[in-house]
Structures are given as C-alpha cells and as structure tokens.
Amino acid sequence: MHDYLYIAGALAVAVAITVVLRATPFVVKKTIDQAPLLIDLGRWMPLGAIAILACYCLTRIDYLGNNHGLPQLIGVAVTVTIHLWRRNAVLSILTGSIACILLMNTPLV
C-alpha cells in the first residue's frame, strides 16, 4: 500500500515541475520581451539551426556511391537558388527536397 502512495507522490511532483516549467516563459514574457539577448537569439537561431542541419546532411552523402552524391548536391543547389530568388523558406526547402527525391529515385542510364 505504501508503494502506491510513493508512486502517486512522485507523479504529483513530476506533474507540478512540468506545469511550472511550461508556464514560466509565459509569466516572464513581459519582462524579457525586449531584451537585446533575446532579440539576437531570435534573429540568429534559425540560421544556426539550418547551418547545423546542412552540415549534417552534407557529411552523410556517399560520394563514392553510384551517383556520387549528385542528387543531394543538386537538391542543395535548387534549395539555395529558390531561396535566393523567392526568399521563402518553405518553398525552397520543399522544392529542394522534391528535386533530391526525384533524382535519387530516377534510374540513371
């Protein structure tokens, strides 16, 4: 019987910590809304995330395989070209991904 009370207590503590951690950003939003550090993070984090993902993806290409990584490199080129042309992240990622997938699934002669 005491095991049930211990589990219920541990669960209550976990729920309380989760609620506090989830509510904290909304409570302190007014005080840190115009903080210079937060503004800089909001400006640079998307670029940093994209750079990390691009480095990860480009290091996983098999350049010694049958297609020598050509579909992936063309996909990257299409993504960069569309993004520079339209400045739309969703459109550029979607078109680059479609180009890469189509080239990877098309048999080369």
Summary of the structure (lengths in Angstrom):
residues: 109
radius of gyration: 23.3
end to end distance: 71.2
largest distance: 71.2
contacts: 224
relative contact order: 0.07
helix: 82%
strand: 0%
